[in-house]
Amino acid sequence: MKSQIVETVTIAQAKDTILQAAAVYFARDQRGNYTLQRRRARPICLMGPAGIGKTEIVR
């Protein structure tokens, strides 16, 4: 069985991390092409019990 590393972060840290990731994902060069190759992009996964604000952080 694989071991998992679970890191607890505050809402402010989560918002900052998502903001940074979105800036990198959607950055474009001078010609309007994405600077990050789509196949190298990785999704962000928010995990936790219902009602803690995962959707609200993304909004």
All heavy atoms as TSV, in Angstrom:
chain	resi	resn	atom	element	x	y	z
A	1	MET	N	N	0.844	-1.178	0.000
A	1	MET	CA	C	0.000	0.000	0.000
A	1	MET	C	C	0.892	1.244	0.000
A	1	MET	O	O	1.869	1.315	0.727
A	1	MET	CB	C	-0.892	-0.035	1.233
A	1	MET	CG	C	-1.805	1.134	1.348
A	1	MET	SD	S	-2.863	0.894	2.799
A	1	MET	CE	C	-4.011	2.161	2.508
A	2	LYS	N	N	0.541	2.232	-0.823
A	2	LYS	CA	C	1.302	3.476	-0.876
A	2	LYS	C	C	1.002	4.329	0.344
A	2	LYS	O	O	-0.124	4.391	0.815
A	2	LYS	CB	C	0.921	4.283	-2.114
A	2	LYS	CG	C	1.476	3.773	-3.393
A	2	LYS	CD	C	1.144	4.770	-4.486
A	2	LYS	CE	C	1.782	4.388	-5.775
A	2	LYS	NZ	N	1.487	5.376	-6.818
A	3	SER	N	N	2.036	4.997	0.834
A	3	SER	CA	C	1.804	5.938	1.917
A	3	SER	C	C	1.506	7.297	1.307
A	3	SER	O	O	1.965	7.634	0.227
A	3	SER	CB	C	3.026	6.024	2.824
A	3	SER	OG	O	4.129	6.520	2.106
A	4	GLN	N	N	0.704	8.073	1.985
A	4	GLN	CA	C	0.325	9.401	1.518
A	4	GLN	C	C	0.831	10.454	2.474
A	4	GLN	O	O	0.841	10.246	3.683
A	4	GLN	CB	C	-1.190	9.536	1.410
A	4	GLN	CG	C	-1.808	8.739	0.304
A	4	GLN	CD	C	-3.296	8.993	0.234
A	4	GLN	OE1	O	-3.939	9.237	1.247
A	4	GLN	NE2	N	-3.845	8.937	-0.957
A	5	ILE	N	N	1.225	11.570	1.904
A	5	ILE	CA	C	1.597	12.718	2.720
A	5	ILE	C	C	0.449	13.700	2.633
A	5	ILE	O	O	0.087	14.150	1.546
A	5	ILE	CB	C	2.902	13.364	2.220
A	5	ILE	CG1	C	4.042	12.373	2.335
A	5	ILE	CG2	C	3.183	14.645	2.996
A	5	ILE	CD1	C	5.338	12.854	1.729
A	6	VAL	N	N	-0.145	14.003	3.746
A	6	VAL	CA	C	-1.262	14.931	3.792
A	6	VAL	C	C	-0.783	16.195	4.475
A	6	VAL	O	O	-0.258	16.156	5.591
A	6	VAL	CB	C	-2.461	14.326	4.556
A	6	VAL	CG1	C	-3.594	15.324	4.639
A	6	VAL	CG2	C	-2.909	13.045	3.895
A	7	GLU	N	N	-0.956	17.314	3.789
A	7	GLU	CA	C	-0.513	18.591	4.327
A	7	GLU	C	C	-1.731	19.463	4.601
A	7	GLU	O	O	-2.572	19.661	3.729
A	7	GLU	CB	C	0.399	19.289	3.311
A	7	GLU	CG	C	0.947	20.596	3.800
A	7	GLU	CD	C	1.871	21.229	2.786
A	7	GLU	OE1	O	2.360	20.537	1.891
A	7	GLU	OE2	O	2.088	22.441	2.908
A	8	THR	N	N	-1.847	19.953	5.797
A	8	THR	CA	C	-2.939	20.831	6.165
A	8	THR	C	C	-2.511	22.272	5.915
A	8	THR	O	O	-1.416	22.677	6.297
A	8	THR	CB	C	-3.293	20.655	7.657
A	8	THR	OG1	O	-3.611	19.285	7.887
A	8	THR	CG2	C	-4.471	21.516	8.035
A	9	VAL	N	N	-3.373	23.023	5.234
A	9	VAL	CA	C	-3.073	24.419	4.942
A	9	VAL	C	C	-4.247	25.290	5.356
A	9	VAL	O	O	-5.376	24.823	5.482
A	9	VAL	CB	C	-2.776	24.640	3.438
A	9	VAL	CG1	C	-1.554	23.885	2.999
A	9	VAL	CG2	C	-3.951	24.253	2.590
A	10	THR	N	N	-3.966	26.564	5.543
A	10	THR	CA	C	-5.036	27.514	5.862
A	10	THR	C	C	-5.742	27.936	4.579
A	10	THR	O	O	-5.245	27.704	3.476
A	10	THR	CB	C	-4.472	28.764	6.553
A	10	THR	OG1	O	-3.635	29.461	5.625
A	10	THR	CG2	C	-3.688	28.406	7.803
A	11	ILE	N	N	-6.883	28.578	4.716
A	11	ILE	CA	C	-7.614	29.062	3.548
A	11	ILE	C	C	-6.769	30.072	2.788
A	11	ILE	O	O	-6.719	30.048	1.558
A	11	ILE	CB	C	-8.970	29.660	3.962
A	11	ILE	CG1	C	-9.889	28.537	4.441
A	11	ILE	CG2	C	-9.616	30.420	2.809
A	11	ILE	CD1	C	-11.212	29.007	4.981
A	12	ALA	N	N	-6.080	30.949	3.496
A	12	ALA	CA	C	-5.236	31.951	2.840
A	12	ALA	C	C	-4.123	31.283	2.031
A	12	ALA	O	O	-3.830	31.691	0.903
A	12	ALA	CB	C	-4.643	32.903	3.870
A	13	GLN	N	N	-3.510	30.239	2.593
A	13	GLN	CA	C	-2.460	29.510	1.871
A	13	GLN	C	C	-3.030	28.806	0.648
A	13	GLN	O	O	-2.408	28.813	-0.418
A	13	GLN	CB	C	-1.794	28.490	2.790
A	13	GLN	CG	C	-0.948	29.093	3.879
A	13	GLN	CD	C	-0.497	28.052	4.892
A	13	GLN	OE1	O	-1.235	27.124	5.230
A	13	GLN	NE2	N	0.733	28.197	5.370
A	14	ALA	N	N	-4.212	28.220	0.770
A	14	ALA	CA	C	-4.845	27.533	-0.349
A	14	ALA	C	C	-5.165	28.520	-1.468
A	14	ALA	O	O	-4.882	28.257	-2.640
A	14	ALA	CB	C	-6.114	26.821	0.107
A	15	LYS	N	N	-5.728	29.666	-1.113
A	15	LYS	CA	C	-6.044	30.679	-2.121
A	15	LYS	C	C	-4.786	31.159	-2.831
A	15	LYS	O	O	-4.775	31.324	-4.052
A	15	LYS	CB	C	-6.748	31.872	-1.474
A	15	LYS	CG	C	-8.184	31.606	-1.103
A	15	LYS	CD	C	-8.812	32.845	-0.509
A	15	LYS	CE	C	-10.253	32.625	-0.152
A	15	LYS	NZ	N	-10.869	33.832	0.418
A	16	ASP	N	N	-3.725	31.381	-2.094
A	16	ASP	CA	C	-2.474	31.848	-2.677
A	16	ASP	C	C	-1.888	30.800	-3.628
A	16	ASP	O	O	-1.454	31.121	-4.740
A	16	ASP	CB	C	-1.461	32.184	-1.578
A	16	ASP	CG	C	-0.206	32.823	-2.121
A	16	ASP	OD1	O	-0.322	33.773	-2.921
A	16	ASP	OD2	O	0.896	32.368	-1.751
A	17	THR	N	N	-1.913	29.546	-3.225
A	17	THR	CA	C	-1.385	28.466	-4.059
A	17	THR	C	C	-2.190	28.313	-5.339
A	17	THR	O	O	-1.628	28.164	-6.430
A	17	THR	CB	C	-1.378	27.140	-3.279
A	17	THR	OG1	O	-0.567	27.303	-2.124
A	17	THR	CG2	C	-0.845	26.000	-4.119
A	18	ILE	N	N	-3.509	28.381	-5.238
A	18	ILE	CA	C	-4.360	28.265	-6.418
A	18	ILE	C	C	-4.138	29.452	-7.348
A	18	ILE	O	O	-4.069	29.302	-8.572
A	18	ILE	CB	C	-5.841	28.134	-6.012
A	18	ILE	CG1	C	-6.060	26.787	-5.317
A	18	ILE	CG2	C	-6.757	28.284	-7.216
A	18	ILE	CD1	C	-7.391	26.652	-4.637
A	19	LEU	N	N	-4.005	30.639	-6.789
A	19	LEU	CA	C	-3.744	31.837	-7.590
A	19	LEU	C	C	-2.429	31.715	-8.351
A	19	LEU	O	O	-2.353	32.011	-9.546
A	19	LEU	CB	C	-3.721	33.075	-6.693
A	19	LEU	CG	C	-3.542	34.416	-7.372
A	19	LEU	CD1	C	-4.693	34.704	-8.316
A	19	LEU	CD2	C	-3.422	35.513	-6.339
A	20	GLN	N	N	-1.393	31.236	-7.683
A	20	GLN	CA	C	-0.093	31.047	-8.337
A	20	GLN	C	C	-0.178	29.992	-9.440
A	20	GLN	O	O	0.363	30.181	-10.529
A	20	GLN	CB	C	0.965	30.637	-7.313
A	20	GLN	CG	C	1.368	31.737	-6.368
A	20	GLN	CD	C	2.313	31.232	-5.290
A	20	GLN	OE1	O	2.854	30.145	-5.382
A	20	GLN	NE2	N	2.502	32.035	-4.256
A	21	ALA	N	N	-0.861	28.890	-9.157
A	21	ALA	CA	C	-0.994	27.822	-10.155
A	21	ALA	C	C	-1.771	28.318	-11.368
A	21	ALA	O	O	-1.388	28.045	-12.511
A	21	ALA	CB	C	-1.683	26.612	-9.546
A	22	ALA	N	N	-2.849	29.054	-11.146
A	22	ALA	CA	C	-3.637	29.578	-12.266
A	22	ALA	C	C	-2.813	30.546	-13.103
A	22	ALA	O	O	-2.905	30.533	-14.343
A	22	ALA	CB	C	-4.894	30.269	-11.741
A	23	ALA	N	N	-1.997	31.375	-12.460
A	23	ALA	CA	C	-1.146	32.311	-13.196
A	23	ALA	C	C	-0.171	31.556	-14.100
A	23	ALA	O	O	0.051	31.939	-15.254
A	23	ALA	CB	C	-0.399	33.215	-12.228
A	24	VAL	N	N	0.398	30.466	-13.600
A	24	VAL	CA	C	1.333	29.674	-14.402
A	24	VAL	C	C	0.582	28.940	-15.515
A	24	VAL	O	O	1.018	28.927	-16.667
A	24	VAL	CB	C	2.092	28.655	-13.517
A	24	VAL	CG1	C	2.880	27.673	-14.359
A	24	VAL	CG2	C	3.012	29.383	-12.556
A	25	TYR	N	N	-0.567	28.335	-15.196
A	25	TYR	CA	C	-1.328	27.574	-16.188
A	25	TYR	C	C	-1.759	28.442	-17.360
A	25	TYR	O	O	-1.749	28.012	-18.499
A	25	TYR	CB	C	-2.582	26.968	-15.562
A	25	TYR	CG	C	-2.359	25.760	-14.682
A	25	TYR	CD1	C	-1.100	25.280	-14.377
A	25	TYR	CD2	C	-3.438	25.085	-14.143
A	25	TYR	CE1	C	-0.914	24.180	-13.565
A	25	TYR	CE2	C	-3.270	23.974	-13.334
A	25	TYR	CZ	C	-2.004	23.539	-13.051
A	25	TYR	OH	O	-1.831	22.446	-12.259
A	26	PHE	N	N	-2.189	29.676	-17.078
A	26	PHE	CA	C	-2.776	30.522	-18.110
A	26	PHE	C	C	-1.833	31.589	-18.662
A	26	PHE	O	O	-2.252	32.434	-19.448
A	26	PHE	CB	C	-4.054	31.160	-17.584
A	26	PHE	CG	C	-5.087	30.143	-17.187
A	26	PHE	CD1	C	-5.498	30.026	-15.879
A	26	PHE	CD2	C	-5.635	29.278	-18.127
A	26	PHE	CE1	C	-6.441	29.079	-15.504
A	26	PHE	CE2	C	-6.572	28.330	-17.770
A	26	PHE	CZ	C	-6.976	28.229	-16.452
A	27	ALA	N	N	-0.560	31.543	-18.290
A	27	ALA	CA	C	0.414	32.509	-18.799
A	27	ALA	C	C	0.610	32.298	-20.300
A	27	ALA	O	O	0.629	31.168	-20.788
A	27	ALA	CB	C	1.743	32.351	-18.067
A	28	ARG	N	N	0.733	33.411	-21.008
A	28	ARG	CA	C	0.928	33.354	-22.455
A	28	ARG	C	C	2.151	34.165	-22.849
A	28	ARG	O	O	2.515	35.124	-22.178
A	28	ARG	CB	C	-0.297	33.892	-23.183
A	28	ARG	CG	C	-1.536	33.032	-22.974
A	28	ARG	CD	C	-2.733	33.658	-23.668
A	28	ARG	NE	N	-3.929	32.884	-23.431
A	28	ARG	CZ	C	-4.522	32.137	-24.365
A	28	ARG	NH1	N	-4.022	32.066	-25.574
A	28	ARG	NH2	N	-5.610	31.467	-24.085
A	29	ASP	N	N	2.763	33.763	-23.965
A	29	ASP	CA	C	3.910	34.509	-24.464
A	29	ASP	C	C	3.423	35.693	-25.312
A	29	ASP	O	O	2.219	35.958	-25.395
A	29	ASP	CB	C	4.867	33.601	-25.238
A	29	ASP	CG	C	4.249	32.987	-26.477
A	29	ASP	OD1	O	3.171	33.458	-26.930
A	29	ASP	OD2	O	4.825	32.034	-27.020
A	30	GLN	N	N	4.335	36.385	-25.956
A	30	GLN	CA	C	3.985	37.580	-26.724
A	30	GLN	C	C	3.093	37.275	-27.923
A	30	GLN	O	O	2.346	38.136	-28.379
A	30	GLN	CB	C	5.262	38.279	-27.203
A	30	GLN	CG	C	6.066	38.859	-26.065
A	30	GLN	CD	C	7.365	39.477	-26.545
A	30	GLN	OE1	O	7.755	39.307	-27.693
A	30	GLN	NE2	N	8.030	40.186	-25.652
A	31	ARG	N	N	3.169	36.058	-28.436
A	31	ARG	CA	C	2.341	35.676	-29.585
A	31	ARG	C	C	0.987	35.112	-29.166
A	31	ARG	O	O	0.190	34.723	-30.003
A	31	ARG	CB	C	3.077	34.667	-30.452
A	31	ARG	CG	C	4.332	35.261	-31.068
A	31	ARG	CD	C	4.961	34.332	-32.063
A	31	ARG	NE	N	5.309	33.060	-31.432
A	31	ARG	CZ	C	5.798	32.028	-32.069
A	31	ARG	NH1	N	5.993	32.088	-33.370
A	31	ARG	NH2	N	6.106	30.927	-31.422
A	32	GLY	N	N	0.728	35.034	-27.879
A	32	GLY	CA	C	-0.553	34.532	-27.392
A	32	GLY	C	C	-0.601	33.041	-27.155
A	32	GLY	O	O	-1.655	32.492	-26.852
A	33	ASN	N	N	0.536	32.364	-27.262
A	33	ASN	CA	C	0.588	30.923	-27.004
A	33	ASN	C	C	0.825	30.674	-25.521
A	33	ASN	O	O	1.518	31.445	-24.862
A	33	ASN	CB	C	1.724	30.275	-27.812
A	33	ASN	CG	C	1.532	30.435	-29.303
A	33	ASN	OD1	O	0.424	30.317	-29.810
A	33	ASN	ND2	N	2.601	30.728	-30.005
A	34	TYR	N	N	0.254	29.591	-25.026
A	34	TYR	CA	C	0.489	29.242	-23.631
A	34	TYR	C	C	1.973	28.936	-23.423
A	34	TYR	O	O	2.596	28.275	-24.247
A	34	TYR	CB	C	-0.327	28.017	-23.224
A	34	TYR	CG	C	-1.797	28.314	-23.068
A	34	TYR	CD1	C	-2.728	27.819	-23.977
A	34	TYR	CD2	C	-2.264	29.081	-22.013
A	34	TYR	CE1	C	-4.077	28.086	-23.837
A	34	TYR	CE2	C	-3.611	29.348	-21.875
A	34	TYR	CZ	C	-4.513	28.859	-22.789
A	34	TYR	OH	O	-5.831	29.130	-22.639
A	35	THR	N	N	2.524	29.400	-22.304
A	35	THR	CA	C	3.935	29.140	-22.025
A	35	THR	C	C	4.143	27.760	-21.423
A	35	THR	O	O	5.210	27.184	-21.563
A	35	THR	CB	C	4.531	30.211	-21.088
A	35	THR	OG1	O	3.745	30.270	-19.899
A	35	THR	CG2	C	4.544	31.574	-21.752
A	36	LEU	N	N	3.142	27.227	-20.760
A	36	LEU	CA	C	3.214	25.888	-20.175
A	36	LEU	C	C	2.573	24.903	-21.144
A	36	LEU	O	O	1.427	25.101	-21.559
A	36	LEU	CB	C	2.477	25.851	-18.834
A	36	LEU	CG	C	2.449	24.529	-18.089
A	36	LEU	CD1	C	3.852	24.155	-17.627
A	36	LEU	CD2	C	1.520	24.612	-16.898
A	37	GLN	N	N	3.309	23.879	-21.510
A	37	GLN	CA	C	2.749	22.880	-22.408
A	37	GLN	C	C	1.592	22.177	-21.709
A	37	GLN	O	O	1.690	21.798	-20.547
A	37	GLN	CB	C	3.813	21.862	-22.794
A	37	GLN	CG	C	4.956	22.449	-23.565
A	37	GLN	CD	C	6.057	21.415	-23.785
A	37	GLN	OE1	O	5.946	20.265	-23.385
A	37	GLN	NE2	N	7.135	21.849	-24.427
A	38	ARG	N	N	0.491	22.022	-22.387
A	38	ARG	CA	C	-0.722	21.442	-21.788
A	38	ARG	C	C	-0.459	20.043	-21.223
A	38	ARG	O	O	-1.025	19.674	-20.210
A	38	ARG	CB	C	-1.851	21.356	-22.817
A	38	ARG	CG	C	-2.334	22.700	-23.281
A	38	ARG	CD	C	-3.027	23.452	-22.162
A	38	ARG	NE	N	-2.199	24.582	-21.744
A	38	ARG	CZ	C	-2.427	25.370	-20.724
A	38	ARG	NH1	N	-3.468	25.189	-19.978
A	38	ARG	NH2	N	-1.629	26.347	-20.407
A	39	ARG	N	N	0.380	19.263	-21.852
A	39	ARG	CA	C	0.623	17.911	-21.342
A	39	ARG	C	C	1.427	17.926	-20.049
A	39	ARG	O	O	1.499	16.935	-19.344
A	39	ARG	CB	C	1.287	17.045	-22.394
A	39	ARG	CG	C	2.701	17.457	-22.730
A	39	ARG	CD	C	3.339	16.437	-23.664
A	39	ARG	NE	N	4.729	16.741	-23.850
A	39	ARG	CZ	C	5.252	17.206	-24.966
A	39	ARG	NH1	N	4.487	17.410	-26.013
A	39	ARG	NH2	N	6.533	17.464	-25.044
A	40	ARG	N	N	2.086	19.046	-19.720
A	40	ARG	CA	C	2.853	19.146	-18.488
A	40	ARG	C	C	2.017	19.721	-17.337
A	40	ARG	O	O	2.417	19.658	-16.187
A	40	ARG	CB	C	4.085	20.019	-18.695
A	40	ARG	CG	C	5.121	19.377	-19.608
A	40	ARG	CD	C	6.279	20.288	-19.754
A	40	ARG	NE	N	7.627	19.895	-19.609
A	40	ARG	CZ	C	8.188	18.843	-19.077
A	40	ARG	NH1	N	7.473	17.930	-18.557
A	40	ARG	NH2	N	9.477	18.658	-19.048
A	41	ALA	N	N	0.876	20.290	-17.642
A	41	ALA	CA	C	0.022	20.884	-16.609
A	41	ALA	C	C	-0.562	19.784	-15.719
A	41	ALA	O	O	-0.904	18.706	-16.186
A	41	ALA	CB	C	-1.101	21.682	-17.255
A	42	ARG	N	N	-0.632	20.038	-14.461
A	42	ARG	CA	C	-1.182	19.081	-13.499
A	42	ARG	C	C	-2.364	19.720	-12.776
A	42	ARG	O	O	-2.342	20.903	-12.455
A	42	ARG	CB	C	-0.124	18.692	-12.462
A	42	ARG	CG	C	1.074	17.978	-13.060
A	42	ARG	CD	C	0.657	16.588	-13.529
A	42	ARG	NE	N	1.771	15.850	-14.062
A	42	ARG	CZ	C	1.969	15.634	-15.357
A	42	ARG	NH1	N	1.134	16.103	-16.229
A	42	ARG	NH2	N	2.998	14.938	-15.776
A	43	PRO	N	N	-3.400	18.946	-12.523
A	43	PRO	CA	C	-4.571	19.500	-11.844
A	43	PRO	C	C	-4.297	19.778	-10.363
A	43	PRO	O	O	-3.368	19.247	-9.775
A	43	PRO	CB	C	-5.620	18.406	-11.991
A	43	PRO	CG	C	-4.828	17.151	-12.127
A	43	PRO	CD	C	-3.556	17.537	-12.836
A	44	ILE	N	N	-5.127	20.606	-9.808
A	44	ILE	CA	C	-5.082	20.877	-8.375
A	44	ILE	C	C	-6.216	20.078	-7.743
A	44	ILE	O	O	-7.343	20.112	-8.222
A	44	ILE	CB	C	-5.274	22.374	-8.082
A	44	ILE	CG1	C	-4.114	23.164	-8.675
A	44	ILE	CG2	C	-5.421	22.632	-6.598
A	44	ILE	CD1	C	-4.299	24.654	-8.609
A	45	CYS	N	N	-5.920	19.367	-6.698
A	45	CYS	CA	C	-6.912	18.547	-6.025
A	45	CYS	C	C	-7.139	19.073	-4.617
A	45	CYS	O	O	-6.226	19.119	-3.804
A	45	CYS	CB	C	-6.444	17.092	-5.972
A	45	CYS	SG	S	-7.611	16.006	-5.140
A	46	LEU	N	N	-8.370	19.492	-4.345
A	46	LEU	CA	C	-8.737	19.926	-2.997
A	46	LEU	C	C	-9.533	18.805	-2.352
A	46	LEU	O	O	-10.526	18.348	-2.900
A	46	LEU	CB	C	-9.592	21.199	-3.051
A	46	LEU	CG	C	-8.950	22.416	-3.699
A	46	LEU	CD1	C	-9.938	23.574	-3.729
A	46	LEU	CD2	C	-7.695	22.817	-2.961
A	47	MET	N	N	-9.087	18.377	-1.187
A	47	MET	CA	C	-9.748	17.277	-0.503
A	47	MET	C	C	-10.156	17.714	0.888
A	47	MET	O	O	-9.477	18.522	1.519
A	47	MET	CB	C	-8.794	16.082	-0.397
A	47	MET	CG	C	-8.390	15.514	-1.736
A	47	MET	SD	S	-7.124	14.241	-1.630
A	47	MET	CE	C	-7.824	13.084	-0.491
A	48	GLY	N	N	-11.245	17.171	1.345
A	48	GLY	CA	C	-11.694	17.455	2.691
A	48	GLY	C	C	-13.171	17.155	2.835
A	48	GLY	O	O	-13.867	16.907	1.851
A	49	PRO	N	N	-13.657	17.193	4.062
A	49	PRO	CA	C	-15.072	16.894	4.294
A	49	PRO	C	C	-15.977	17.978	3.703
A	49	PRO	O	O	-15.535	19.091	3.418
A	49	PRO	CB	C	-15.187	16.851	5.819
A	49	PRO	CG	C	-14.022	17.607	6.313
A	49	PRO	CD	C	-12.944	17.477	5.293
A	50	ALA	N	N	-17.230	17.624	3.538
A	50	ALA	CA	C	-18.205	18.569	3.006
A	50	ALA	C	C	-18.354	19.781	3.933
A	50	ALA	O	O	-18.295	19.663	5.147
A	50	ALA	CB	C	-19.566	17.867	2.854
A	51	GLY	N	N	-18.512	20.938	3.306
A	51	GLY	CA	C	-18.826	22.138	4.078
A	51	GLY	C	C	-17.638	22.922	4.594
A	51	GLY	O	O	-17.831	23.845	5.393
A	52	ILE	N	N	-16.413	22.629	4.158
A	52	ILE	CA	C	-15.272	23.372	4.684
A	52	ILE	C	C	-14.816	24.491	3.767
A	52	ILE	O	O	-13.889	25.219	4.099
A	52	ILE	CB	C	-14.078	22.457	5.024
A	52	ILE	CG1	C	-13.554	21.750	3.783
A	52	ILE	CG2	C	-14.464	21.461	6.095
A	52	ILE	CD1	C	-12.210	21.091	4.014
A	53	GLY	N	N	-15.446	24.616	2.570
A	53	GLY	CA	C	-15.157	25.748	1.706
A	53	GLY	C	C	-14.287	25.474	0.488
A	53	GLY	O	O	-13.702	26.397	-0.063
A	54	LYS	N	N	-14.212	24.222	0.046
A	54	LYS	CA	C	-13.383	23.906	-1.123
A	54	LYS	C	C	-13.882	24.658	-2.361
A	54	LYS	O	O	-13.095	25.300	-3.055
A	54	LYS	CB	C	-13.389	22.390	-1.382
A	54	LYS	CG	C	-12.789	21.567	-0.268
A	54	LYS	CD	C	-12.855	20.087	-0.564
A	54	LYS	CE	C	-14.246	19.529	-0.699
A	54	LYS	NZ	N	-15.024	19.435	0.536
A	55	THR	N	N	-15.156	24.610	-2.608
A	55	THR	CA	C	-15.728	25.291	-3.774
A	55	THR	C	C	-15.574	26.803	-3.636
A	55	THR	O	O	-15.258	27.491	-4.606
A	55	THR	CB	C	-17.213	24.919	-3.944
A	55	THR	OG1	O	-17.309	23.500	-4.087
A	55	THR	CG2	C	-17.820	25.585	-5.166
A	56	GLU	N	N	-15.782	27.313	-2.472
A	56	GLU	CA	C	-15.666	28.767	-2.245
A	56	GLU	C	C	-14.250	29.265	-2.484
A	56	GLU	O	O	-14.045	30.358	-3.021
A	56	GLU	CB	C	-16.116	29.116	-0.817
A	56	GLU	CG	C	-16.323	30.586	-0.603
A	56	GLU	CD	C	-17.389	31.180	-1.511
A	56	GLU	OE1	O	-18.372	30.494	-1.831
A	56	GLU	OE2	O	-17.231	32.352	-1.901
A	57	ILE	N	N	-13.264	28.481	-2.146
A	57	ILE	CA	C	-11.870	28.867	-2.380
A	57	ILE	C	C	-11.621	29.007	-3.879
A	57	ILE	O	O	-11.007	29.961	-4.331
A	57	ILE	CB	C	-10.902	27.828	-1.790
A	57	ILE	CG1	C	-10.890	27.935	-0.265
A	57	ILE	CG2	C	-9.489	28.005	-2.336
A	57	ILE	CD1	C	-10.120	26.844	0.421
A	58	VAL	N	N	-12.155	28.082	-4.669
A	58	VAL	CA	C	-11.950	28.125	-6.112
A	58	VAL	C	C	-12.700	29.296	-6.745
A	58	VAL	O	O	-12.201	29.936	-7.664
A	58	VAL	CB	C	-12.366	26.791	-6.756
A	58	VAL	CG1	C	-12.275	26.857	-8.263
A	58	VAL	CG2	C	-11.522	25.656	-6.223
A	59	ARG	N	N	-13.865	29.613	-6.222
A	59	ARG	CA	C	-14.637	30.765	-6.756
A	59	ARG	C	C	-13.836	32.026	-6.550
A	59	ARG	O	O	-13.789	32.915	-7.311
A	59	ARG	CB	C	-15.968	30.893	-6.054
A	59	ARG	CG	C	-16.968	29.894	-6.537
A	59	ARG	CD	C	-18.333	30.177	-5.960
A	59	ARG	NE	N	-19.192	29.028	-6.242
A	59	ARG	CZ	C	-20.150	28.634	-5.473
A	59	ARG	NH1	N	-20.425	29.258	-4.365
A	59	ARG	NH2	N	-20.881	27.605	-5.800
